[in-house]
Amino acid sequence: MVEINLEFSGGLELLFGDVKQHKVQVPAKDGAIQVLISDLLVWIRGNLLKERPEMFLKGDSVRPGILVLINDCDWELCGRLASPVEDGDTVVFISTLHGG
């Protein structure tokens, strides 16, 4: 079990009951010793996402236009879906898309 701080902003918080910050405990998948971002996204979909999953997820990943930061580092530099998350990590999801 890994305790992770999650933050949703740029409008994404509306999909999560209008709550911006969450402290969650995510189990490792099938006896694995690490929790990966891909595991976290599955957990978020099943446990936190309140509405319109298509606005947050596309396939197994986040939708284009959503910036993901792991401890203030762009997940693109950390391995994207294969990035491990550890106890106390902060994962931030920021929507960069805005309607007009």
C-alpha positions in Angstrom: 0.0 0.0 0.0 1.4 3.4 -1.0 0.2 6.7 0.4 0.0 9.4 -2.3 -1.0 13.0 -2.4 -3.1 13.8 -5.5 -4.0 17.2 -6.8 -6.4 18.1 -9.6 -6.6 21.6 -11.1 -7.4 23.5 -14.3 -11.0 22.4 -14.0 -10.2 18.7 -13.5 -11.4 19.0 -9.8 -14.9 19.2 -11.1 -14.7 15.6 -12.2 -13.7 14.6 -8.6 -16.5 16.1 -6.7 -15.0 19.6 -6.8 -12.2 18.5 -4.4 -8.7 19.6 -5.5 -6.5 17.6 -3.0 -6.8 14.0 -2.0 -4.5 11.8 0.3 -5.1 8.3 -0.9 -3.7 4.8 -0.2 -3.2 2.7 -3.3 -2.5 -1.0 -3.2 0.2 -2.5 -5.4 -1.2 -4.6 -8.2 -1.1 -8.4 -8.0 1.6 -8.7 -5.4 3.9 -6.2 -7.1 6.3 -4.3 -4.9 5.8 -1.0 -6.7 2.8 1.1 -7.7 3.1 2.5 -11.2 1.3 5.6 -12.6 -0.6 3.2 -14.8 -1.9 1.4 -11.6 -2.7 4.7 -10.0 -4.8 5.8 -13.0 -6.8 2.5 -12.8 -7.3 3.1 -9.1 -8.4 6.8 -9.6 -10.9 5.7 -12.2 -12.5 3.1 -9.9 -12.3 5.1 -6.6 -12.2 8.8 -7.1 -13.5 9.8 -10.5 -17.1 11.0 -10.0 -18.2 11.8 -13.6 -17.3 12.0 -17.2 -14.2 9.7 -17.3 -13.7 10.5 -20.9 -12.7 14.1 -19.9 -9.8 12.7 -17.8 -8.8 9.4 -19.4 -8.3 8.2 -22.9 -7.6 4.5 -23.1 -5.1 3.5 -20.5 -3.6 7.0 -20.1 -4.7 10.6 -19.4 -6.2 12.6 -22.2 -4.0 14.8 -24.3 -3.9 18.3 -22.7 -3.5 17.1 -19.2 -0.1 17.8 -17.6 1.0 15.2 -15.1 3.7 16.1 -12.5 5.3 13.6 -10.1 6.9 15.6 -7.3 7.0 18.7 -9.5 8.7 16.7 -12.4 6.9 16.2 -15.7 6.0 12.6 -16.0 7.4 12.6 -19.6 10.9 12.7 -17.9 10.0 10.0 -15.4 8.7 7.3 -17.8 5.1 8.2 -18.2 2.8 5.2 -17.4 5.8 3.1 -16.2 6.8 5.8 -13.6 6.8 4.4 -10.1 5.2 6.3 -7.2 6.3 5.9 -3.6 5.0 6.8 -0.1 4.6 10.5 0.3 4.8 11.3 -3.4 2.6 14.1 -4.8 1.1 13.6 -8.2 -0.6 16.6 -9.8 -2.9 16.6 -12.8 -3.5 20.0 -14.5 -5.8 20.5 -17.5 -4.3 22.8 -20.0 -7.4 22.9 -22.1 -10.0 25.6 -21.7 -13.2 26.3 -23.5 -14.2 29.6 -24.8 
